[in-house]
Amino acid sequence: MSQLKEDWKRQINELTKDEKEKETTHNQVKQTPRKVKAKDCVEHTLSHSFERASVVSERKLLQEAYKHSIGDATITLDEIKSEFYQNKKIVHVKEKYKTLCTTKEVLLEEKQMVELAKSGKGKFTPLYKTLPPINLDGQQKEAIEHVLTTRNQISIIRGAAGTGKTTLMKEAIHHIEKAGRQVITIAPTAQASRGVLREEGFKDAETVAKFINDPLMQERINNQFLWVDEAGLLGTRDMKALLQIAKKKTHD
């Protein structure tokens, strides 16, 4: 029992010492000023809010800027608001009862993205002159027929959740590969690419980020097919990067 008591005392002393160290560290952090400026709050929200959106409401941007100032009592909300409205990067557009915002950089990226898409219009040889039998019907069949016979570099397939986009994708890719072309499948998130797509049978599916930053993976689409699942989740910067890579790696 005497040995147990000694061991208990030792453990209590160690725990007390750890708690005191944590408290000291916490107080040091609290006392250290962040020195964040109103301009920093606005720049922070601009760099993060337009990653996957071209247009964001004014209120949401201000909200993000205010949140970034939390922990620094030297900044007032009025200072952030004033800095926000003086920032020349932001474009404000009034729509009915709300104000939407974008930036000059986002507008330029969108313009470049549209020009890249237009440059590949009607310039490619269709994959099939005579369509093969397609094991789907209705709008799914029409979408696949378009992909297999289009002369455009880019095709967009839109559909709500549960409308059979994955089934369509499997059928389309089957015919593309049957025509002798390789299909590289990518998606915006790891969950969508390495999770959902790989579970559906696309074992080599990867993220958009990996594709954009991997020259070896980019080489694989040379005159082949790049299939971007959930492309609507991409921001203009990533979409523009994909189009630039596609333009370099494909030809008639």
C-alpha positions as a LaTeX table, in Angstrom:
\begin{tabular}{lrrr}
\hline
Residue & $x$ (\AA) & $y$ (\AA) & $z$ (\AA) \\
\hline
Met1 & 0.00 & 0.00 & 0.00 \\
Ser2 & 2.84 & 2.39 & 0.79 \\
Gln3 & 4.27 & 1.81 & $-2.70$ \\
Leu4 & 0.87 & 2.44 & $-4.28$ \\
Lys5 & 0.49 & 5.70 & $-2.35$ \\
Glu6 & 3.89 & 6.89 & $-3.53$ \\
Asp7 & 3.00 & 6.05 & $-7.13$ \\
Trp8 & $-0.35$ & 7.87 & $-6.86$ \\
Lys9 & 1.41 & 10.97 & $-5.52$ \\
Arg10 & 3.88 & 10.83 & $-8.42$ \\
Gln11 & 1.04 & 10.64 & $-10.98$ \\
Ile12 & $-0.84$ & 13.52 & $-9.31$ \\
Asn13 & 2.30 & 15.69 & $-9.37$ \\
Glu14 & 2.88 & 14.94 & $-13.07$ \\
Leu15 & $-0.73$ & 15.76 & $-13.96$ \\
Thr16 & $-0.61$ & 19.00 & $-11.97$ \\
Lys17 & 2.64 & 19.96 & $-13.70$ \\
Asp18 & 1.10 & 19.31 & $-17.16$ \\
Glu19 & $-1.98$ & 21.42 & $-16.33$ \\
Lys20 & 0.20 & 24.32 & $-15.13$ \\
Glu21 & 2.28 & 24.18 & $-18.33$ \\
Lys22 & $-0.88$ & 24.21 & $-20.46$ \\
Glu23 & $-2.27$ & 27.16 & $-18.51$ \\
Thr24 & 0.98 & 29.11 & $-18.93$ \\
Thr25 & 1.04 & 28.42 & $-22.70$ \\
His26 & $-2.62$ & 29.42 & $-23.01$ \\
Asn27 & $-2.01$ & 32.71 & $-21.20$ \\
Gln28 & 0.99 & 33.44 & $-23.42$ \\
Val29 & $-1.13$ & 32.87 & $-26.53$ \\
Lys30 & $-3.89$ & 35.12 & $-25.17$ \\
Gln31 & $-1.44$ & 37.87 & $-24.41$ \\
Thr32 & 0.25 & 37.75 & $-27.82$ \\
Pro33 & $-1.39$ & 40.32 & $-30.13$ \\
Arg34 & $-2.32$ & 39.07 & $-33.62$ \\
Lys35 & $-1.65$ & 42.46 & $-35.24$ \\
Val36 & $-4.18$ & 41.80 & $-37.99$ \\
Lys37 & $-5.19$ & 44.81 & $-40.04$ \\
Ala38 & $-8.54$ & 45.54 & $-41.65$ \\
Lys39 & $-6.90$ & 45.13 & $-45.07$ \\
Asp40 & $-5.69$ & 41.64 & $-44.09$ \\
Cys41 & $-9.26$ & 40.61 & $-43.22$ \\
Val42 & $-10.56$ & 41.74 & $-46.62$ \\
Glu43 & $-7.69$ & 40.12 & $-48.55$ \\
His44 & $-8.22$ & 36.89 & $-46.62$ \\
Thr45 & $-11.89$ & 36.67 & $-47.56$ \\
Leu46 & $-11.16$ & 37.48 & $-51.23$ \\
Ser47 & $-8.51$ & 34.75 & $-51.46$ \\
His48 & $-10.81$ & 32.09 & $-49.94$ \\
Ser49 & $-14.35$ & 32.97 & $-51.03$ \\
Phe50 & $-13.90$ & 32.66 & $-54.79$ \\
Glu51 & $-12.15$ & 29.27 & $-54.90$ \\
Arg52 & $-15.35$ & 27.49 & $-56.02$ \\
Ala53 & $-17.66$ & 30.38 & $-56.81$ \\
Ser54 & $-17.52$ & 33.23 & $-59.31$ \\
Val55 & $-20.11$ & 35.34 & $-57.51$ \\
Val56 & $-20.61$ & 35.73 & $-53.74$ \\
Ser57 & $-23.10$ & 37.88 & $-51.87$ \\
Glu58 & $-21.75$ & 41.05 & $-50.34$ \\
Arg59 & $-23.05$ & 40.06 & $-46.91$ \\
Lys60 & $-21.23$ & 36.72 & $-47.00$ \\
Leu61 & $-17.92$ & 38.38 & $-47.92$ \\
Leu62 & $-18.27$ & 40.87 & $-45.07$ \\
Gln63 & $-19.16$ & 38.03 & $-42.72$ \\
Glu64 & $-15.96$ & 36.16 & $-43.61$ \\
Ala65 & $-13.89$ & 39.32 & $-43.18$ \\
Tyr66 & $-15.43$ & 39.97 & $-39.75$ \\
Lys67 & $-14.76$ & 36.37 & $-38.67$ \\
His68 & $-11.09$ & 36.69 & $-39.61$ \\
Ser69 & $-10.75$ & 39.61 & $-37.18$ \\
Ile70 & $-11.98$ & 37.60 & $-34.18$ \\
Gly71 & $-9.36$ & 37.61 & $-31.43$ \\
Asp72 & $-8.00$ & 41.07 & $-32.23$ \\
Ala73 & $-9.80$ & 43.80 & $-30.28$ \\
Thr74 & $-7.85$ & 46.54 & $-32.05$ \\
Ile75 & $-9.90$ & 46.18 & $-35.26$ \\
Thr76 & $-13.44$ & 47.51 & $-35.49$ \\
Leu77 & $-16.17$ & 46.26 & $-37.82$ \\
Asp78 & $-16.46$ & 49.75 & $-39.28$ \\
Glu79 & $-12.77$ & 49.69 & $-40.27$ \\
Ile80 & $-13.23$ & 46.36 & $-42.07$ \\
Lys81 & $-16.39$ & 47.61 & $-43.77$ \\
Ser82 & $-14.66$ & 50.79 & $-44.92$ \\
Glu83 & $-11.68$ & 48.82 & $-46.25$ \\
Phe84 & $-14.05$ & 46.42 & $-48.03$ \\
Tyr85 & $-15.86$ & 49.18 & $-49.94$ \\
Gln86 & $-12.62$ & 50.94 & $-50.83$ \\
Asn87 & $-11.01$ & 47.78 & $-52.25$ \\
Lys88 & $-10.69$ & 48.32 & $-56.02$ \\
Lys89 & $-10.46$ & 44.58 & $-56.76$ \\
Ile90 & $-14.11$ & 44.01 & $-55.86$ \\
Val91 & $-16.93$ & 44.46 & $-58.38$ \\
His92 & $-20.35$ & 45.14 & $-56.79$ \\
Val93 & $-23.54$ & 44.32 & $-58.72$ \\
Lys94 & $-27.01$ & 45.06 & $-57.34$ \\
Glu95 & $-29.67$ & 42.46 & $-58.12$ \\
Lys96 & $-33.17$ & 43.23 & $-56.80$ \\
Tyr97 & $-32.84$ & 43.35 & $-53.00$ \\
Lys98 & $-29.26$ & 42.12 & $-52.64$ \\
Thr99 & $-25.76$ & 43.00 & $-53.76$ \\
Leu100 & $-23.52$ & 40.37 & $-55.33$ \\
Cys101 & $-19.76$ & 40.60 & $-55.67$ \\
Thr102 & $-17.01$ & 39.24 & $-57.85$ \\
Thr103 & $-13.47$ & 40.41 & $-58.52$ \\
Lys104 & $-11.64$ & 41.70 & $-61.57$ \\
Glu105 & $-9.36$ & 38.65 & $-61.38$ \\
Val106 & $-12.33$ & 36.25 & $-61.45$ \\
Leu107 & $-13.86$ & 38.12 & $-64.41$ \\
Leu108 & $-10.58$ & 37.86 & $-66.32$ \\
Glu109 & $-10.32$ & 34.12 & $-65.56$ \\
Glu110 & $-13.90$ & 33.58 & $-66.77$ \\
Lys111 & $-13.20$ & 35.49 & $-69.99$ \\
Gln112 & $-10.07$ & 33.40 & $-70.62$ \\
Met113 & $-12.01$ & 30.21 & $-69.84$ \\
Val114 & $-14.73$ & 31.08 & $-72.38$ \\
Glu115 & $-12.11$ & 31.92 & $-75.03$ \\
Leu116 & $-10.39$ & 28.56 & $-74.46$ \\
Ala117 & $-13.71$ & 26.75 & $-74.85$ \\
Lys118 & $-14.55$ & 28.63 & $-78.05$ \\
Ser119 & $-11.13$ & 27.91 & $-79.55$ \\
Gly120 & $-11.93$ & 24.16 & $-79.60$ \\
Lys121 & $-15.38$ & 24.49 & $-81.16$ \\
Gly122 & $-15.96$ & 22.46 & $-84.34$ \\
Lys123 & $-12.27$ & 21.62 & $-84.80$ \\
Phe124 & $-12.11$ & 17.90 & $-84.01$ \\
Thr125 & $-12.91$ & 14.71 & $-85.87$ \\
Pro126 & $-15.92$ & 12.86 & $-84.37$ \\
Leu127 & $-15.04$ & 9.66 & $-82.54$ \\
Tyr128 & $-17.78$ & 7.73 & $-84.40$ \\
Lys129 & $-19.23$ & 8.37 & $-87.86$ \\
Thr130 & $-21.75$ & 5.57 & $-87.37$ \\
Leu131 & $-23.08$ & 5.28 & $-83.84$ \\
Pro132 & $-22.73$ & 1.93 & $-82.03$ \\
Pro133 & $-25.73$ & 0.38 & $-80.20$ \\
Ile134 & $-26.24$ & 2.25 & $-76.92$ \\
Asn135 & $-27.78$ & 0.39 & $-73.97$ \\
Leu136 & $-29.66$ & 3.44 & $-72.66$ \\
Asp137 & $-32.51$ & 5.55 & $-73.91$ \\
Gly138 & $-34.05$ & 9.00 & $-73.56$ \\
Gln139 & $-31.84$ & 11.91 & $-72.57$ \\
Gln140 & $-29.08$ & 9.58 & $-71.37$ \\
Lys141 & $-28.80$ & 8.13 & $-74.87$ \\
Glu142 & $-28.88$ & 11.60 & $-76.45$ \\
Ala143 & $-26.06$ & 12.79 & $-74.19$ \\
Ile144 & $-23.87$ & 9.79 & $-75.09$ \\
Glu145 & $-24.57$ & 10.23 & $-78.80$ \\
His146 & $-23.48$ & 13.85 & $-78.52$ \\
Val147 & $-20.20$ & 12.91 & $-76.79$ \\
Leu148 & $-19.42$ & 10.23 & $-79.40$ \\
Thr149 & $-20.18$ & 12.43 & $-82.44$ \\
Thr150 & $-19.28$ & 15.98 & $-81.39$ \\
Arg151 & $-16.67$ & 18.01 & $-83.23$ \\
Asn152 & $-16.11$ & 20.24 & $-80.20$ \\
Gln153 & $-13.23$ & 19.82 & $-77.76$ \\
Ile154 & $-15.50$ & 20.29 & $-74.72$ \\
Ser155 & $-18.84$ & 18.67 & $-73.91$ \\
Ile156 & $-20.91$ & 19.41 & $-70.80$ \\
Ile157 & $-23.47$ & 16.98 & $-69.40$ \\
Arg158 & $-25.80$ & 18.41 & $-66.77$ \\
Gly159 & $-28.19$ & 16.45 & $-64.59$ \\
Ala160 & $-29.72$ & 16.61 & $-61.13$ \\
Ala161 & $-28.81$ & 14.12 & $-58.40$ \\
Gly162 & $-30.23$ & 10.66 & $-59.03$ \\
Thr163 & $-30.75$ & 11.09 & $-62.78$ \\
Gly164 & $-28.23$ & 8.38 & $-63.72$ \\
Lys165 & $-25.11$ & 10.39 & $-64.54$ \\
Thr166 & $-22.81$ & 7.61 & $-63.32$ \\
Thr167 & $-24.65$ & 5.01 & $-65.43$ \\
Leu168 & $-24.36$ & 7.35 & $-68.42$ \\
Met169 & $-20.67$ & 7.85 & $-67.67$ \\
Lys170 & $-19.96$ & 4.11 & $-67.63$ \\
Glu171 & $-21.76$ & 3.57 & $-70.95$ \\
Ala172 & $-20.08$ & 6.53 & $-72.65$ \\
Ile173 & $-16.59$ & 5.57 & $-71.46$ \\
His174 & $-17.18$ & 1.98 & $-72.62$ \\
His175 & $-17.76$ & 3.21 & $-76.19$ \\
Ile176 & $-14.89$ & 5.73 & $-76.06$ \\
Glu177 & $-12.45$ & 3.00 & $-75.03$ \\
Lys178 & $-13.92$ & 0.64 & $-77.64$ \\
Ala179 & $-12.95$ & 3.24 & $-80.24$ \\
Gly180 & $-9.33$ & 2.95 & $-79.08$ \\
Arg181 & $-9.08$ & 5.98 & $-76.82$ \\
Gln182 & $-8.03$ & 6.11 & $-73.17$ \\
Val183 & $-10.23$ & 7.98 & $-70.65$ \\
Ile184 & $-8.69$ & 9.68 & $-67.62$ \\
Thr185 & $-11.30$ & 10.35 & $-64.91$ \\
Ile186 & $-10.91$ & 13.07 & $-62.29$ \\
Ala187 & $-13.13$ & 14.83 & $-59.75$ \\
Pro188 & $-12.80$ & 17.94 & $-57.54$ \\
Thr189 & $-12.55$ & 16.14 & $-54.19$ \\
Ala190 & $-10.75$ & 13.07 & $-52.84$ \\
Gln191 & $-14.06$ & 11.65 & $-51.62$ \\
Ala192 & $-15.60$ & 11.95 & $-55.09$ \\
Ser193 & $-12.57$ & 10.64 & $-56.99$ \\
Arg194 & $-10.82$ & 8.08 & $-54.80$ \\
Gly195 & $-14.04$ & 7.25 & $-52.99$ \\
Val196 & $-17.17$ & 7.28 & $-55.15$ \\
Leu197 & $-15.61$ & 6.88 & $-58.61$ \\
Arg198 & $-13.23$ & 4.09 & $-57.59$ \\
Glu199 & $-16.10$ & 2.26 & $-55.91$ \\
Glu200 & $-18.02$ & 2.56 & $-59.20$ \\
Gly201 & $-15.20$ & 0.85 & $-61.07$ \\
Phe202 & $-13.01$ & 3.77 & $-62.17$ \\
Lys203 & $-9.98$ & 2.43 & $-60.30$ \\
Asp204 & $-7.53$ & 5.09 & $-61.54$ \\
Ala205 & $-9.73$ & 8.11 & $-60.73$ \\
Glu206 & $-7.82$ & 11.00 & $-59.18$ \\
Thr207 & $-8.42$ & 14.53 & $-57.93$ \\
Val208 & $-8.37$ & 17.62 & $-60.13$ \\
Ala209 & $-5.61$ & 19.06 & $-57.95$ \\
Lys210 & $-3.35$ & 16.03 & $-58.55$ \\
Phe211 & $-3.96$ & 16.22 & $-62.30$ \\
Ile212 & $-3.16$ & 19.94 & $-62.48$ \\
Asn213 & 0.08 & 19.46 & $-60.54$ \\
Asp214 & 1.25 & 16.16 & $-62.06$ \\
Pro215 & 3.00 & 16.52 & $-65.48$ \\
Leu216 & 3.20 & 12.73 & $-65.90$ \\
Met217 & $-0.55$ & 12.38 & $-65.44$ \\
Gln218 & $-1.11$ & 15.21 & $-67.92$ \\
Glu219 & 0.92 & 13.34 & $-70.55$ \\
Arg220 & $-1.67$ & 10.55 & $-70.44$ \\
Ile221 & $-4.36$ & 12.76 & $-72.02$ \\
Asn222 & $-2.31$ & 13.48 & $-75.14$ \\
Asn223 & $-5.00$ & 13.06 & $-77.84$ \\
Gln224 & $-7.10$ & 11.06 & $-75.38$ \\
Phe225 & $-10.20$ & 11.85 & $-73.27$ \\
Leu226 & $-10.39$ & 13.69 & $-69.95$ \\
Trp227 & $-13.64$ & 13.11 & $-68.01$ \\
Val228 & $-14.27$ & 15.53 & $-65.13$ \\
Asp229 & $-16.99$ & 14.30 & $-62.77$ \\
Glu230 & $-18.84$ & 16.90 & $-60.65$ \\
Ala231 & $-17.24$ & 19.65 & $-62.76$ \\
Gly232 & $-19.82$ & 22.14 & $-61.49$ \\
Leu233 & $-17.98$ & 22.20 & $-58.16$ \\
Leu234 & $-14.83$ & 23.61 & $-59.75$ \\
Gly235 & $-13.85$ & 27.26 & $-59.47$ \\
Thr236 & $-12.86$ & 29.29 & $-62.51$ \\
Arg237 & $-9.15$ & 29.03 & $-61.72$ \\
Asp238 & $-9.08$ & 25.21 & $-61.74$ \\
Met239 & $-11.38$ & 25.00 & $-64.76$ \\
Lys240 & $-9.19$ & 27.41 & $-66.71$ \\
Ala241 & $-6.12$ & 25.35 & $-65.77$ \\
Leu242 & $-7.81$ & 22.16 & $-67.05$ \\
Leu243 & $-8.75$ & 23.82 & $-70.35$ \\
Gln244 & $-5.21$ & 25.13 & $-70.83$ \\
Ile245 & $-3.76$ & 21.66 & $-70.28$ \\
Ala246 & $-6.35$ & 20.08 & $-72.60$ \\
Lys247 & $-5.54$ & 22.57 & $-75.36$ \\
Lys248 & $-1.81$ & 21.72 & $-75.13$ \\
Lys249 & $-2.30$ & 17.97 & $-75.07$ \\
Thr250 & $-4.94$ & 17.41 & $-77.77$ \\
His251 & $-5.08$ & 17.90 & $-81.52$ \\
Asp252 & $-7.47$ & 17.19 & $-84.38$ \\
\hline
\end{tabular}
